[in-house]
Amino acid sequence: MKKVLVVCGNGLGSSMIVEMNVKAALNEMGKEAEVSHTDLATAKTEQADIFLGSEDIVDSLEDGNKNVVKLKNLMDKNELREALEKHM
């Protein structure tokens, strides 16, 4: 099963909301994944198939090995769903 890690600066509010939106979108798409959220510092040491977050935050996760998905607007459910369809 794929693992999706939602990343935000502090790993609190916005990433928890986006985690719930990711789960809802995957459910609508008929896909399953392990979805969790964390802060940026922890994300750098985590393993996941997809690292998802706002452009300004997840840029620093790029290391050539991670599948980093950058969103312009974390709360835009359509953008989120399109990103998931592309990367799942």
C-alpha positions in Angstrom: 0.0 0.0 0.0 1.3 3.5 -0.9 2.1 5.9 1.9 1.1 9.6 1.5 2.7 12.1 3.9 1.1 15.5 4.2 3.7 18.1 5.3 3.3 21.5 6.8 5.5 23.9 8.8 4.5 22.7 12.2 2.7 19.5 11.5 -0.5 20.7 13.1 -3.6 22.4 11.8 -3.3 22.7 8.0 -1.7 19.3 7.5 -4.4 17.6 9.6 -7.1 19.2 7.4 -5.3 18.2 4.2 -4.8 14.7 5.5 -8.6 14.4 5.9 -9.1 15.8 2.4 -6.6 13.3 1.0 -8.4 10.4 2.6 -11.8 11.7 1.3 -10.4 12.2 -2.3 -8.8 8.7 -2.3 -12.0 7.2 -1.1 -13.9 8.9 -3.9 -11.3 7.6 -6.4 -11.6 4.1 -5.0 -7.9 4.1 -4.0 -6.3 3.1 -0.7 -3.2 4.5 0.9 -1.8 5.0 4.3 -2.1 8.8 4.9 -0.5 10.7 7.8 0.7 14.3 8.5 3.9 15.7 10.0 6.0 18.8 10.3 8.8 19.7 7.8 11.7 18.6 10.0 10.3 15.2 10.7 9.3 14.7 7.0 13.0 14.9 6.0 13.6 11.6 7.9 10.4 9.9 7.0 9.8 7.3 4.2 6.7 7.8 2.0 5.7 7.2 -1.6 4.3 10.8 -1.9 5.2 13.9 0.1 2.4 16.4 -0.3 2.4 20.1 0.8 2.5 23.7 -0.2 5.1 24.8 -2.7 7.0 27.0 -0.2 7.4 24.3 2.4 8.0 21.1 0.4 10.6 22.6 -1.9 13.2 21.9 0.8 12.3 18.2 0.7 13.5 17.8 -2.9 16.6 15.5 -2.8 16.2 13.7 -6.1 14.8 10.6 -4.4 11.5 11.8 -2.9 8.3 12.1 -4.9 7.4 15.6 -3.8 4.0 17.0 -4.8 3.7 20.8 -4.5 0.3 22.4 -4.2 -0.4 26.1 -4.8 -3.4 26.0 -2.5 -3.6 23.4 0.2 -7.3 23.9 0.7 -8.2 23.5 -3.0 -9.8 20.1 -3.1 -9.8 20.0 -7.0 -6.0 20.7 -7.1 -5.5 18.1 -4.5 -7.5 15.5 -6.3 -5.8 16.2 -9.6 -2.4 15.8 -7.9 -3.4 12.5 -6.4 -4.8 11.2 -9.7 -1.4 12.0 -11.3 0.7 10.4 -8.6 -1.3 7.4 -7.3 
